[in-house]
Amino acid sequence: MNKVVLATGNPGKLREIRAMLKHMPWEILPQSEFDCPDAIEDGLSFVENAIKKARHACAFTGLASIADDSGLEVDALLGAPGIYSARYAGDGASDEDNLQKLLVAMKDVPEENRTARFRCVMVYMRHLNDPSPLICDGSWEGRIASRKQGENGFGYDPVFYVPTHDCSSAQLSPEQKNALSHRGQALRALAEKLSGTL
């Protein structure tokens, strides 16, 4: 079985990605198993950051890698927090810190202007010098709720209202979320491309 390193230390992402790629002939290992430090995410787009993370993991481990960069784009905030979603409330911020900052920023925004989406770019890199990494993306439309709801998921899930299901992302089962989400879309596209290369 091929080993592929996942360029994240986020246990929520690891759980989701492992679940969605379980049909692939791979053992997916987190970069933390190799004591691989996080890459410096100084790109200006999700694509740049995902490629940086994938290349960094390849360089450190010598294995093929999968990396994603994802975040929340809020229309009323001109696309923020965007690529800074994980550190919206500052370096070292917790999910709760980021979520509370978002709720404060949105407190006076009327319902009709609370549109937002999660966006994900997923990259598969065969080796450090891969000149043509596979790149797939996905987006998931929703709205920013005025308060937290639900216990599942992570990050901004408790305030991301999903109109098609009349609940927050954190109220969906893992299976429902994977079927709908930005990461699920990007992963399915990536798995489809990869199945043709194996």
C-alpha positions in Angstrom: 0.0 0.0 0.0 1.4 3.4 -1.0 2.0 5.9 1.8 0.8 9.5 1.2 1.4 12.2 3.7 -1.4 14.6 4.5 0.1 18.1 4.9 -1.9 19.2 7.9 -1.9 18.7 11.7 -5.7 19.4 11.9 -7.4 16.3 13.3 -10.7 17.3 11.8 -9.3 17.5 8.3 -7.4 14.3 8.7 -10.6 12.5 9.8 -12.6 13.9 6.9 -9.9 13.2 4.2 -9.2 9.7 5.4 -12.9 8.9 5.4 -13.4 10.2 1.9 -10.3 8.5 0.4 -10.7 5.1 2.1 -11.3 3.4 -1.2 -7.9 4.4 -2.5 -5.0 2.0 -2.1 -3.2 4.3 0.2 -2.2 4.7 3.8 -2.8 8.3 4.6 -0.4 9.6 7.3 -0.5 13.0 9.0 2.7 15.0 8.6 2.9 15.1 12.4 4.0 11.4 12.3 7.2 12.6 10.6 7.7 15.6 13.0 7.2 17.7 10.0 6.6 21.4 10.9 3.8 23.4 9.4 4.7 25.2 6.1 4.8 28.9 6.1 1.5 30.0 4.5 2.5 33.3 3.0 0.8 32.8 -0.4 -1.9 35.3 -1.5 -4.4 32.6 -2.6 -5.8 29.2 -1.5 -4.0 27.7 -4.6 -0.6 29.1 -3.6 -0.9 28.0 0.0 -2.0 24.5 -0.9 0.9 24.1 -3.2 3.4 25.4 -0.6 2.0 23.0 2.0 2.2 20.0 -0.4 5.7 20.8 -1.6 6.9 21.3 2.0 5.5 17.9 3.1 7.1 16.2 0.1 10.4 17.8 0.8 10.3 16.8 4.5 9.1 13.2 4.1 10.1 12.1 0.6 6.6 10.9 0.0 3.8 12.0 -2.2 1.5 14.5 -0.4 -2.0 15.8 -0.3 -2.6 19.4 1.0 -5.6 21.6 1.1 -6.1 25.2 1.8 -9.6 26.2 2.7 -11.4 29.0 4.3 -14.6 31.0 4.7 -15.4 33.9 2.4 -18.0 36.3 3.8 -19.5 38.6 1.2 -20.3 41.4 3.7 -16.6 41.3 4.8 -15.3 41.5 1.2 -14.3 37.9 1.2 -12.7 37.9 4.7 -11.5 35.9 6.6 -10.5 34.0 3.3 -7.0 32.6 3.4 -6.6 33.9 6.9 -9.6 31.8 8.2 -7.5 29.7 10.6 -5.8 32.8 12.1 -8.6 35.4 11.7 -8.3 36.3 15.4 -4.5 36.3 15.3 -1.7 33.7 15.3 -2.4 30.9 17.7 -6.1 31.7 17.7 -8.5 28.9 18.6 -11.5 27.9 16.6 -13.7 29.6 19.2 -11.6 32.9 19.0 -12.0 33.0 15.3 -15.7 32.2 15.5 -16.4 34.9 18.1 -14.5 37.5 16.1 -16.6 36.7 13.0 -19.9 36.9 15.0 -18.8 40.4 16.3 -17.9 41.5 12.8 -21.3 40.4 11.5 -23.5 41.5 14.4 -25.1 44.5 12.5 -25.3 42.8 9.1 -28.9 42.2 8.0 -30.0 38.7 7.1 -30.1 39.3 3.4 -26.5 40.3 3.3 -25.1 37.4 5.4 -24.2 35.2 2.3 -20.9 33.3 2.5 -19.2 30.2 1.2 -16.6 27.7 2.2 -13.9 27.3 -0.4 -11.3 24.5 -0.7 -8.3 23.9 -3.0 -6.9 20.4 -2.8 -3.4 19.5 -4.3 -1.8 16.2 -4.9 2.0 16.3 -5.5 3.8 13.2 -6.5 7.2 14.4 -5.4 9.1 17.6 -4.4 9.8 18.7 -8.0 6.4 17.6 -9.5 6.0 20.1 -12.3 2.2 19.5 -12.7 0.5 18.8 -9.4 -3.1 17.8 -9.5 -5.3 20.7 -8.3 -9.0 20.5 -7.6 -11.4 22.9 -5.9 -14.8 23.1 -4.4 -17.2 25.7 -2.9 -20.2 25.4 -0.6 -22.7 28.2 -0.4 -24.4 29.2 2.8 -25.0 32.1 5.2 -23.6 33.3 8.5 -25.9 32.6 11.4 -26.2 35.0 14.3 -25.3 32.3 16.9 -23.7 29.0 17.2 -25.6 25.8 16.7 -24.5 22.1 16.7 -21.7 20.1 18.1 -20.2 18.4 15.0 -17.5 19.6 12.7 -14.9 22.2 13.5 -13.8 25.7 12.7 -16.7 27.9 11.6 -19.2 25.0 11.2 -21.4 26.1 14.1 -22.2 29.4 12.4 -22.3 28.3 8.8 -26.0 27.9 8.0 -26.9 25.5 5.2 -30.1 26.6 3.6 -30.7 23.3 1.8 -30.8 21.5 5.1 -32.1 24.3 7.4 -29.4 23.8 9.9 -25.8 24.7 10.6 -22.9 22.6 9.2 -22.2 21.5 12.8 -25.7 20.0 12.9 -25.0 17.7 9.9 -23.7 14.2 10.3 -20.2 13.6 9.1 -21.6 11.7 6.1 -24.0 14.6 5.2 -21.2 17.1 5.6 -18.8 15.1 3.4 -21.5 14.8 0.7 -22.1 18.6 0.6 -18.9 20.3 1.7 -16.3 22.2 -0.2 -13.7 19.7 0.9 -15.9 16.8 -0.1 -16.3 18.3 -3.6 -12.6 18.9 -4.0 -11.7 15.5 -2.7 -14.1 13.7 -4.9 -12.7 15.5 -7.9 -9.1 14.7 -6.8 -10.0 11.0 -6.2 -11.5 10.8 -9.7 -8.4 12.3 -11.3 -6.1 10.0 -9.2 -8.0 6.8 -10.0 -7.1 7.4 -13.6 -3.4 7.6 -12.8 -3.0 4.6 -10.5 
